[in-house]
């Protein structure tokens, strides 16, 4: 659902309740801003389609995305043509199951295929580039997939960045990746951007403090995303820039706790049209 609208601002934040469920707190403003493009953005680490029950099922992943009615989706841990997932081209299959266009940013060869990040979108794609991120050890090469979009409501582009940072405890690679993304974004300071992914960093970490020098979180409270069935920390995020172009309407953790080892996040946002 992509709409151009003029409406009152309604901000909903998902908070953990005392019984471990997620509830929504809403804050409403009666201000009527400029025309805005409304977008539903999801980030989801899909664990190559294998759920916490050990079953490989891309249909479950697609159902989570469809239920969120997403316009833009950043996916992490995506296989294409690998032995462990039956040589299936997962990006193409998920595009078919969701009715969205797809871009795959492969970062490493794996089991006869490729492995990396992907973007699903309902917006027109202008171009895309997969950038390598700093690598501090002989292991998995990380990347950030840059997709430039051109919504018909905007006179200029919208840039969507999808990424997955290093997981190791105390890793300086995460902060180095954050600094590099900030430097890229700073070169196009006038372009609205969304950064989404599994950052493997908690909100008060050096990595997140570095990113927040330039990026606005979609929720000022922790949205617990990992582990899926009993989430106790947030390591998945949707971030925006520049802050004066965006309004945050809703930020919530998606309900499914089986399809992957992470919960997805949905952010409903409005981009001021200029």
Phi, psi and omega in degrees: 000117179233116184227147173261123190215165172228107188213168176286149182280133178227115184249125180239132180238133178274126181237144176290132179272177181294339181259009174091356177276176179248134180237158181253129173252131185244139178233124187245143176239141181269003180290142178248107186274190178293170175304144183218148175269120181268131183226142174252114187246134179235141164239140189205116170277111190267358175053045183046033174083003180264124183274178180292346176270004178082002182269136174271115186207096179290336178298323178294319178299314180298322180295322176300317181292316179297319181296330178283350182052048187284146172261327180225133181225128170258125181244138176241160181058059183250130178264151170219110176075022182271156180298317187295337180244030170070029180060018179285139172278090187298319178302314180295319181295318179293326175297318179296318184288335182255349182072029182242161171280157184223148169229134180248130176247093183277136184249332179216150168286144182205124174046050177081001178224214182227162185215137179176216181251161177216157175234130169253140184208150171258000181264152178297132180267127177269311180199168175208148180218138176255115183263138172283143176257164180305139179237117185259002180205164180280088182200221184286123172287129178262158180211166172234124181269117180259121179238119178266126185243156178228083174299141183295338181283345184255147176279339179235183185278165169239130181253130179244125180246128179239130186210169179213112184274165178303144185263347191294139179300130178074013184293128173281346180298324180299313181292324176297321177295318178299316179297320180293318178296319177301318181296318177298312183297324182296336179288344179229054188298336183271358183261128176294138184223153172233131176244126184219144176162181174271107185262357178049038182216138177279163189302328183263018182279161175303324179300312182288326176296323177295313180297322183287358169294335182231343187242144179260123175295152178276356176211132180277008177232161179293133171249101188291128186236349187212142349289159193303316188277334175221068185296132181230006178201157176257124173230001179246140190214156166233122185235153186231154170200153347286152189296332183283355178261353189238146167236137181262120182265319183205144172219125186209155174273135180288149192285330187298132181235019183237321191297332180215173176275356173246155163272147172277164174240138173246130171238127173260120187226159176237130177258119180297128182273128177233000000 
